[in-house]
């Protein structure tokens, strides 16, 4: 594991709970946000590729990765946004770029829409930050009362299938184990289940109004340099979501990886690394 994740995470206390995060390198700041059911491990190779030239910060959302996993906790979109804001404030960041994936999109764009002045640029990858009722039936099943808890927390029926379903190329065993390592028990899978339940599909959901506000605030980010990188073989964030991003940000640069899955960095990481590096260098020069 240490060979794949050769970092010494730092920690930050939020209301008595520990949030773990990577803080690697010096230079212009890039904050990378993972989704569900991943953790900062998802960005490991990109952190290694960029830390010689940038300061790369990658938090594990509360309940994820190496962060605390409280059992009675409001694992909601609003809470995750507030936790990110607390970390940014703790680190004193006032000029940063964001890279987001999966749930990291709603969390990151939620933060960015509230604090657009400190956002320099954005990299969007297989995610959403706008209201939608689209959901794969496999994820819908995981939301059902009792059955969902049994599938996700008891049988690990969300994180374990993801290491095969979210990629187009089979992951090495050690990489699969890396993704699953923090989620090795019922208790440690509490946030995975909570994220699934927190997907707002209609106005009755507690997070619908939060997501609606995030969607409305996207207009505040239209002037920011944006790079959209998309895996075309994503069973969850499919081409409908990709088209929606292009419609909302028609000036954004984009690259479509037809053969890559949801875990885009696993399938196309070697191609993405120079694209991301060049993009972040350019926005620093332009700024």
C-alpha positions as CSV (number, residue, x, y, z in Angstrom):
1,X,0.0,0.0,0.0
2,X,2.8,2.4,0.9
3,X,4.3,1.9,-2.6
4,X,1.1,3.0,-4.2
5,X,0.3,5.8,-1.7
6,X,3.7,7.1,-0.7
7,X,2.3,10.1,1.3
8,X,2.1,11.2,4.8
9,X,-1.4,12.6,5.2
10,X,-2.1,15.6,7.4
11,X,-5.2,16.0,9.6
12,X,-7.5,18.8,10.5
13,X,-10.1,18.8,13.4
14,X,-13.7,19.7,12.5
15,X,-15.9,19.7,15.6
16,X,-13.8,17.0,17.3
17,X,-13.6,14.8,14.2
18,X,-10.5,14.3,12.1
19,X,-10.4,15.1,8.4
20,X,-7.4,13.6,6.6
21,X,-5.9,15.3,3.6
22,X,-2.8,15.3,1.4
23,X,-0.8,18.5,1.2
24,X,2.1,17.8,-1.3
25,X,4.5,20.2,-3.0
26,X,4.7,24.0,-3.2
27,X,3.5,26.5,-5.7
28,X,0.1,27.3,-7.2
29,X,-2.6,25.5,-5.3
30,X,-4.8,22.7,-6.7
31,X,-7.5,21.1,-4.6
32,X,-8.7,17.8,-5.8
33,X,-12.0,16.3,-4.7
34,X,-12.9,12.6,-4.9
35,X,-16.3,11.0,-5.0
36,X,-18.1,7.9,-3.7
37,X,-16.8,5.2,-3.1
38,X,-13.2,6.4,-3.6
39,X,-10.9,8.5,-1.5
40,X,-7.7,10.5,-2.0
41,X,-6.1,7.3,-3.3
42,X,-7.9,8.0,-6.6
43,X,-5.6,11.0,-7.3
44,X,-2.4,9.3,-6.1
45,X,-0.6,9.3,-9.5
46,X,-1.7,12.8,-10.4
47,X,-0.4,14.1,-7.1
48,X,3.0,12.5,-7.7
49,X,3.1,14.0,-11.2
50,X,2.2,17.5,-10.1
51,X,3.7,18.0,-6.7
52,X,7.1,19.2,-8.1
53,X,5.5,22.2,-9.6
54,X,2.2,22.8,-7.6
55,X,0.9,22.5,-4.1
56,X,-1.7,19.7,-4.4
57,X,-4.3,19.3,-1.6
58,X,-6.6,16.3,-1.6
59,X,-9.0,15.8,1.3
60,X,-10.8,12.6,2.3
61,X,-14.4,13.7,2.8
62,X,-15.6,12.9,6.3
63,X,-16.4,9.2,6.5
64,X,-14.1,8.4,3.6
65,X,-10.5,7.2,3.2
66,X,-8.4,8.0,6.3
67,X,-10.8,10.6,7.8
68,X,-13.0,9.8,10.8
69,X,-16.0,7.6,10.2
70,X,-18.6,8.7,12.9
71,X,-21.7,6.6,12.8
72,X,-24.2,9.3,13.8
73,X,-23.3,12.1,11.5
74,X,-25.1,14.3,9.0
75,X,-23.4,13.0,5.8
76,X,-25.2,15.5,3.5
77,X,-24.1,17.6,0.6
78,X,-24.3,20.8,2.7
79,X,-22.1,19.3,5.4
80,X,-19.5,18.2,2.9
81,X,-19.4,21.6,1.4
82,X,-19.1,23.2,4.8
83,X,-16.2,20.8,5.7
84,X,-14.4,21.8,2.5
85,X,-14.9,25.5,3.4
86,X,-13.5,24.8,6.9
87,X,-10.4,23.1,5.4
88,X,-9.8,25.9,2.9
89,X,-10.1,28.5,5.7
90,X,-7.8,26.5,8.0
91,X,-5.1,26.4,5.3
92,X,-5.6,30.1,4.4
93,X,-6.2,29.4,0.7
94,X,-7.2,32.5,-1.3
95,X,-6.2,31.5,-4.9
96,X,-6.8,27.9,-5.9
97,X,-7.8,25.7,-8.8
98,X,-10.3,22.8,-8.4
99,X,-10.3,19.4,-9.9
100,X,-13.5,17.3,-9.2
101,X,-14.8,13.9,-9.8
102,X,-18.2,12.2,-9.0
103,X,-19.6,13.6,-5.7
104,X,-16.6,15.9,-5.7
105,X,-18.3,17.8,-8.4
106,X,-21.3,18.9,-6.4
107,X,-19.2,19.5,-3.3
108,X,-16.5,21.4,-5.2
109,X,-18.9,23.5,-7.4
110,X,-21.0,24.1,-4.3
111,X,-18.0,25.6,-2.6
112,X,-16.8,27.4,-5.8
113,X,-20.2,29.0,-6.4
114,X,-20.2,30.5,-2.9
115,X,-16.6,31.7,-3.1
116,X,-15.9,32.4,-6.9
117,X,-13.3,35.1,-6.2
118,X,-10.8,32.6,-4.9
119,X,-11.2,30.1,-7.8
120,X,-8.7,30.4,-10.5
121,X,-9.7,27.5,-12.7
122,X,-11.7,24.2,-12.8
123,X,-11.1,20.7,-14.1
124,X,-14.3,18.7,-14.4
125,X,-14.3,14.9,-14.7
126,X,-17.3,12.6,-14.9
127,X,-19.6,14.3,-12.4
128,X,-22.6,16.5,-12.0
129,X,-23.5,19.7,-10.2
130,X,-27.0,20.2,-11.3
131,X,-30.4,18.6,-10.6
132,X,-31.3,15.3,-12.4
133,X,-33.5,12.4,-11.8
134,X,-31.3,10.0,-13.8
135,X,-29.9,7.1,-11.7
136,X,-28.7,3.6,-12.7
137,X,-30.9,0.9,-11.4
138,X,-28.0,-0.6,-9.5
139,X,-27.6,2.5,-7.5
140,X,-31.3,2.9,-7.0
141,X,-31.4,-0.6,-5.4
142,X,-28.7,0.5,-3.0
143,X,-31.0,3.4,-1.8
144,X,-33.8,1.1,-0.7
145,X,-34.5,0.9,3.1
146,X,-33.0,-2.1,4.8
147,X,-32.0,-3.7,1.5
148,X,-29.6,-0.8,0.7
149,X,-27.9,-1.0,4.1
150,X,-27.5,-4.8,3.7
151,X,-26.1,-4.4,0.1
152,X,-23.8,-1.4,0.7
153,X,-22.7,-1.8,4.3
154,X,-23.1,-5.5,4.9
155,X,-22.1,-7.1,1.6
156,X,-19.9,-4.3,0.4
157,X,-22.1,-4.3,-2.7
158,X,-21.2,-0.7,-3.8
159,X,-17.4,-0.2,-3.3
160,X,-16.4,-3.8,-4.3
161,X,-18.3,-3.8,-7.6
162,X,-17.0,-0.3,-8.4
163,X,-13.4,-1.5,-8.8
164,X,-14.6,-3.6,-11.8
165,X,-17.6,-1.6,-13.1
166,X,-16.0,1.8,-13.0
167,X,-13.1,0.9,-15.2
168,X,-12.7,-0.3,-18.7
169,X,-9.3,-2.0,-18.0
170,X,-9.0,-4.4,-15.2
171,X,-7.2,-2.9,-12.2
172,X,-4.2,-4.7,-10.7
173,X,-5.1,-6.5,-7.5
174,X,-3.1,-4.2,-5.3
175,X,-4.9,-1.1,-6.8
176,X,-8.3,-2.7,-6.1
177,X,-7.2,-3.4,-2.6
178,X,-6.1,0.2,-2.2
179,X,-9.5,1.5,-3.1
180,X,-11.2,-0.9,-0.7
181,X,-8.8,-0.8,2.2
182,X,-10.6,2.0,4.2
183,X,-14.0,0.4,3.7
184,X,-13.4,-3.0,5.3
185,X,-16.4,-3.2,7.7
186,X,-20.0,-2.3,8.2
187,X,-18.9,0.7,10.4
188,X,-16.3,1.9,7.9
189,X,-18.9,1.9,5.0
190,X,-21.2,4.3,6.7
191,X,-20.4,7.2,4.4
192,X,-20.6,5.1,1.3
193,X,-24.2,4.3,2.1
194,X,-25.0,7.8,3.2
195,X,-23.7,9.3,0.0
196,X,-26.0,6.9,-2.0
197,X,-29.0,7.9,0.2
198,X,-28.1,11.6,-0.2
199,X,-28.5,11.6,-4.0
200,X,-31.4,14.1,-4.5
201,X,-33.8,12.9,-7.2
202,X,-36.8,15.2,-6.4
203,X,-37.8,18.2,-4.5
204,X,-38.8,16.2,-1.4
205,X,-35.1,15.3,-0.7
206,X,-33.2,17.3,1.9
207,X,-30.3,18.0,-0.5
208,X,-32.5,19.0,-3.5
209,X,-32.5,22.7,-2.6
210,X,-28.8,22.6,-1.9
211,X,-28.1,21.1,-5.3
212,X,-30.5,23.5,-6.9
213,X,-28.6,26.4,-5.4
214,X,-25.3,24.9,-6.7
215,X,-26.8,24.7,-10.2
216,X,-28.0,28.3,-10.0
217,X,-24.5,29.5,-8.9
218,X,-22.8,27.8,-11.8
219,X,-23.3,31.1,-13.8
220,X,-20.8,32.7,-11.4
221,X,-18.1,30.4,-12.7
222,X,-18.7,31.0,-16.4
223,X,-15.6,33.2,-16.7
224,X,-13.3,30.7,-15.1
225,X,-10.9,28.7,-17.3
226,X,-12.4,25.2,-17.4
227,X,-11.1,21.8,-18.7
228,X,-13.6,19.0,-19.0
229,X,-12.2,15.5,-19.2
230,X,-14.8,12.7,-19.7
231,X,-14.7,9.0,-19.8
232,X,-17.3,7.7,-22.4
233,X,-17.9,4.3,-20.8
234,X,-19.3,5.6,-17.5
235,X,-22.5,3.7,-16.5
236,X,-23.5,6.5,-14.0
237,X,-22.4,9.9,-15.4
238,X,-23.1,9.1,-19.0
239,X,-23.0,11.3,-22.1
240,X,-26.2,13.1,-21.1
241,X,-24.3,14.6,-18.2
242,X,-21.3,15.4,-20.5
243,X,-23.6,17.2,-22.9
244,X,-25.1,19.2,-20.0
245,X,-21.7,20.5,-19.0
246,X,-20.9,21.5,-22.5
247,X,-24.2,23.3,-22.8
248,X,-23.6,25.2,-19.6
249,X,-19.9,25.9,-20.3
250,X,-19.6,26.1,-24.1
251,X,-16.2,27.9,-23.9
252,X,-14.6,25.1,-21.8
253,X,-11.9,23.0,-23.3
254,X,-12.8,19.4,-23.5
255,X,-11.4,16.0,-24.2
256,X,-13.6,12.9,-24.5
257,X,-12.0,9.5,-23.7
258,X,-14.3,7.1,-25.5
259,X,-12.7,4.0,-24.1
260,X,-12.4,5.2,-20.5
261,X,-14.8,4.4,-17.6
262,X,-16.0,6.3,-14.5
263,X,-12.6,6.0,-12.8
264,X,-11.1,8.1,-15.6
265,X,-7.7,8.4,-14.0
266,X,-7.3,4.7,-13.9
267,X,-8.1,4.2,-17.6
268,X,-6.5,7.3,-19.1
269,X,-4.2,8.7,-16.4
270,X,-1.1,8.7,-18.6
271,X,-2.9,10.9,-21.2
272,X,-4.5,13.1,-18.6
273,X,-1.4,14.0,-16.6
274,X,0.2,16.2,-19.3
275,X,-3.1,17.7,-20.2
276,X,-3.8,18.8,-16.6
277,X,-0.3,19.9,-16.0
278,X,-0.3,22.1,-19.2
279,X,-3.7,23.5,-18.3
280,X,-2.7,24.5,-14.8
281,X,0.5,26.1,-16.0
282,X,-1.4,28.1,-18.6
283,X,-4.0,29.5,-16.2
284,X,-1.2,30.6,-14.0
285,X,0.6,32.4,-16.8
286,X,-2.7,34.0,-18.0
287,X,-3.5,35.1,-14.5
